[in-house]
Amino acid sequence: MSRNKLERFHANSLAYNVMEPGKPRFDQMKGQWHAHFGNQNPIVLELACGRGEYSLALAAKHPHLNIVGVDIKGARIWKGSQAAIQQGLANVAFLRTKIQNIEDFFAPGEVAEIWLIHPDPRPKEVDIRRRLTNPRFLNHYRRLGGPGVQVRLKTDSAGLFAYTMEVLAGQAISDLQYTEDLYQSPLLADHLDVHGQPIRTKYEEMFMAKGCRIHYVKFRLQTPPGLIGAEAAD
Ligand SMILES: C[S@@+](CC[C@H](N)C(=O)[O-])C[C@H]1O[C@@H](n2cnc3c(N)ncnc32)[C@H](O)[C@@H]1O
C-alpha cells in the first residue's frame, strides 16, 4: 500500500467525522445519528459518495440537515472528511461500509432522504442486483426512510437511467420527476450549491468532458402492503 494511502487511513482513524471498522462507535451507530450530530435535524444519505463533493455541498447549503456520505473506499472518504474539518462543517459525517449493509447502520425511519450521485452503472447483466436502483436496494431505502422517503439519482449513464425508469414502473412511488438532460432542465435547481453553482463531482467533470448528458430522476418510495419490517423479501 502506498505511503499516501497509509497516511489517509491514519487520518481517518483519528477523524471524528469518519465511522469505519475498528472504531468503537462503528457498530453502534444504528439509531444514534441524531446523538452523534447533537440535534434532531433530518438525516440525509449520499450513497457511493466517493470524495464527498455532494455531501459537503449539501451540508454547506442546508445547515439544518445532517448529511452522511457512505462509501467503501477509505482513501476517497478521507478527502471529504478532511474538507469538512477544514470548512468547519459539523453537519456532515462519512461512513465506510458496503451499501449492501446499510441497514446495519441506520434504524428504520432514521433517514429522510437518499442521494445517488453517479453510482457505478454496472452494465453487465450479471451485476444487475448490484445496481443501486435495483428493487433490492429500493427496499433497503424504504425501510431506512419509511413511507415517502425521497430518493434522487443523478447519472451520466443512459443505461442505468433507462433501467431505473423500468424498475420504477413496477414500484409503489409518488412525486416522480425526471430529465434526460439536467443542464437544460429546471430540475437543475436541486443541484445548485450555496453560491448557485452546479455541484459537480470529479466523475461528473470527466463525463461532461466526454460530452455525456446528465440524467436525473427523483421520486418518493411508498410502502406497499407486506413490505414492512427487515425480513420482507428483497
Ligand atoms: C463512479 S464512483 C462515483 C463517486 C462519486 N459519487 C462521484 O460522483 O464522484 C462510485 C463510488 O461508489 C463506491 N462504491 C461502489 N460500490 C459500492 C458499494 N457496494 N458500497 C459502498 N461503496 C461503493 C466506489 O468506491 C466509488 O467511490
The ligand as an SDF file (V2000), in Angstrom:
LIG
                    3D

 27 29  0  0  0  0  0  0  0  0999 V2000
  -18.3460    6.0410  -10.0110 C   0  0  0  0  0  0  0  0  0  0  0  0
  -17.8440    6.3810   -8.3660 S   0  0  0  0  0  0  0  0  0  0  0  0
  -18.7660    7.8630   -8.0340 C   0  0  0  0  0  0  0  0  0  0  0  0
  -18.2970    8.5830   -6.8250 C   0  0  0  0  0  0  0  0  0  0  0  0
  -18.9590    9.9480   -6.6110 C   0  0  0  0  0  0  0  0  0  0  0  0
  -20.3680    9.8050   -6.3140 N   0  0  0  0  0  0  0  0  0  0  0  0
  -18.7220   10.8480   -7.7810 C   0  0  0  0  0  0  0  0  0  0  0  0
  -19.6650   11.1870   -8.4910 O   0  0  0  0  0  0  0  0  0  0  0  0
  -17.5540   11.2390   -7.9870 O   0  0  0  0  0  0  0  0  0  0  0  0
  -18.6990    5.1440   -7.4420 C   0  0  0  0  0  0  0  0  0  0  0  0
  -18.3390    5.0870   -5.9890 C   0  0  0  0  0  0  0  0  0  0  0  0
  -19.1230    4.0790   -5.3890 O   0  0  0  0  0  0  0  0  0  0  0  0
  -18.3460    3.3610   -4.4530 C   0  0  0  0  0  0  0  0  0  0  0  0
  -18.9760    2.0340   -4.3320 N   0  0  0  0  0  0  0  0  0  0  0  0
  -19.2330    1.1740   -5.3460 C   0  0  0  0  0  0  0  0  0  0  0  0
  -19.8820    0.0920   -4.8890 N   0  0  0  0  0  0  0  0  0  0  0  0
  -20.0400    0.2860   -3.5530 C   0  0  0  0  0  0  0  0  0  0  0  0
  -20.6430   -0.4840   -2.5220 C   0  0  0  0  0  0  0  0  0  0  0  0
  -21.2270   -1.6550   -2.7710 N   0  0  0  0  0  0  0  0  0  0  0  0
  -20.6280    0.0070   -1.2690 N   0  0  0  0  0  0  0  0  0  0  0  0
  -20.0240    1.1950   -0.9940 C   0  0  0  0  0  0  0  0  0  0  0  0
  -19.4590    1.9680   -1.9400 N   0  0  0  0  0  0  0  0  0  0  0  0
  -19.4610    1.5250   -3.2020 C   0  0  0  0  0  0  0  0  0  0  0  0
  -16.9570    3.3540   -5.0280 C   0  0  0  0  0  0  0  0  0  0  0  0
  -15.9830    3.1680   -4.0180 O   0  0  0  0  0  0  0  0  0  0  0  0
  -16.8950    4.7300   -5.6800 C   0  0  0  0  0  0  0  0  0  0  0  0
  -16.3490    5.6920   -4.8140 O   0  0  0  0  0  0  0  0  0  0  0  0
  1  2  1  0
  2  3  1  0
  2 10  1  0
  3  4  1  0
  4  5  1  0
  5  6  1  0
  5  7  1  0
  7  8  2  0
  7  9  1  0
 10 11  1  0
 11 12  1  0
 11 26  1  0
 12 13  1  0
 13 14  1  0
 13 24  1  0
 14 15  1  0
 14 23  1  0
 15 16  2  0
 16 17  1  0
 17 18  1  0
 17 23  2  0
 18 19  1  0
 18 20  2  0
 20 21  1  0
 21 22  2  0
 22 23  1  0
 24 25  1  0
 24 26  1  0
 26 27  1  0
M  CHG  2   2   1   9  -1
M  END
$$$$
